[in-house]
Amino acid sequence: QVQLVESGGGSVQPGGSLRLSCDVSGIEFSRYRAGWHRQSPGQQREMVADILANGGTIYSDSVKGRFTISRDNAKNTLYLQMNDLKPDDTAVYYCRLYWGGSWGQGTPVTVSS
């Protein structure tokens, strides 16, 4: 059974940083594309960043230059380093594995002064 468990969310002031983690189990993580999506209240879920099995990365324009996605295949873990956070980044962040529609349960991020 594939499981994705996010951690690292919280509250931060504008300009601050957070690092999200997603622990993946039950599958050979290194073989699959993975990514982070987010959903704000009343909004559709949107892609934030993806990382391919070969390490290539894709970012949404809204986070390019501020967020960095990475993976540690030895630890079966996906990361999202978020710097220079803005109030518009407030959302629930979900980890996704591009296999069988696998999603984590989400971790909330609030950016507010």
C-alpha positions as CSV (number, residue, x, y, z in Angstrom):
1,Q,0.0,0.0,0.0
2,V,1.4,3.3,-1.1
3,Q,1.5,6.0,1.6
4,L,2.6,9.6,1.5
5,V,2.9,11.6,4.8
6,E,3.7,15.3,4.7
7,S,5.2,17.3,7.6
8,G,6.8,20.7,8.1
9,G,3.8,23.1,7.7
10,G,3.1,25.9,10.1
11,S,2.7,29.6,10.5
12,V,5.3,32.1,9.4
13,Q,5.6,35.8,8.8
14,P,6.0,37.2,5.2
15,G,9.6,36.8,4.1
16,G,10.1,33.7,6.2
17,S,11.0,30.2,5.2
18,L,9.6,26.7,5.7
19,R,10.7,23.2,4.6
20,L,8.1,20.6,3.8
21,S,8.9,16.9,3.8
22,C,6.9,14.0,2.4
23,D,7.8,10.5,3.4
24,V,6.8,7.9,0.8
25,S,6.4,4.2,1.6
26,G,5.1,1.1,-0.2
27,I,6.6,1.8,-3.6
28,E,10.0,2.2,-5.3
29,F,10.0,6.0,-5.0
30,S,13.0,6.6,-7.2
31,R,11.1,5.4,-10.3
32,Y,8.4,8.0,-10.2
33,R,7.8,11.7,-10.9
34,A,6.6,13.4,-7.7
35,G,5.5,16.9,-6.8
36,W,3.8,19.4,-4.5
37,H,0.4,20.9,-5.1
38,R,-1.5,23.4,-2.9
39,Q,-5.1,24.5,-2.4
40,S,-6.3,27.7,-0.8
41,P,-9.9,28.0,0.5
42,G,-12.3,28.4,-2.4
43,Q,-9.6,27.7,-5.0
44,Q,-8.7,24.8,-7.1
45,R,-5.7,22.7,-6.3
46,E,-2.7,23.9,-8.3
47,M,0.7,22.5,-9.1
48,V,3.5,24.2,-7.2
49,A,6.6,22.1,-8.3
50,D,7.3,18.7,-9.8
51,I,10.5,16.7,-9.8
52,L,11.1,13.9,-12.4
53,A,12.6,10.6,-11.7
54,N,15.8,11.8,-13.4
55,G,15.9,14.9,-11.1
56,G,14.6,17.4,-13.6
57,T,12.3,20.1,-12.0
58,I,9.3,22.1,-13.0
59,Y,7.9,25.1,-11.1
60,S,4.9,27.2,-11.4
61,D,5.6,30.9,-12.3
62,S,4.3,32.0,-8.9
63,V,7.0,30.2,-6.9
64,K,9.9,30.2,-9.4
65,G,13.0,31.5,-7.7
66,R,11.6,31.2,-4.2
67,F,10.8,27.5,-3.8
68,T,13.1,24.5,-4.4
69,I,11.9,20.9,-4.8
70,S,14.3,18.1,-4.2
71,R,14.2,14.3,-3.4
72,D,16.3,11.9,-1.5
73,N,15.7,8.5,-3.0
74,A,17.7,6.7,-0.4
75,K,15.3,8.1,2.3
76,N,12.2,7.8,0.1
77,T,11.5,11.5,0.9
78,L,10.4,14.5,-1.1
79,Y,11.2,18.0,0.0
80,L,10.0,21.6,-0.7
81,Q,12.1,24.4,0.6
82,M,10.1,27.6,0.6
83,N,11.8,30.9,1.0
84,D,10.6,34.5,0.9
85,L,7.1,33.3,1.7
86,K,4.2,35.6,0.8
87,P,0.6,35.8,2.1
88,D,-0.6,34.4,-1.2
89,D,1.4,31.2,-0.5
90,T,-1.1,30.4,2.3
91,A,-2.7,27.0,1.5
92,V,-2.8,23.4,2.3
93,Y,0.2,21.7,0.6
94,Y,-0.1,18.2,-0.7
95,C,2.5,15.8,-1.8
96,R,1.8,13.8,-4.9
97,L,3.3,10.8,-6.5
98,Y,2.6,10.3,-10.2
99,W,1.4,6.7,-9.7
100,G,-2.1,5.6,-9.2
101,G,-3.3,9.0,-8.1
102,S,-1.4,8.9,-4.8
103,W,-1.7,11.9,-2.6
104,G,-0.7,12.8,1.0
105,Q,-3.2,14.1,3.5
106,G,-1.8,17.7,3.3
107,T,0.0,20.1,5.6
108,P,-1.2,23.6,6.2
109,V,1.0,26.7,5.6
110,T,-0.1,30.1,6.8
111,V,1.8,33.2,5.9
112,S,0.7,36.2,7.9
113,S,2.0,39.2,9.9
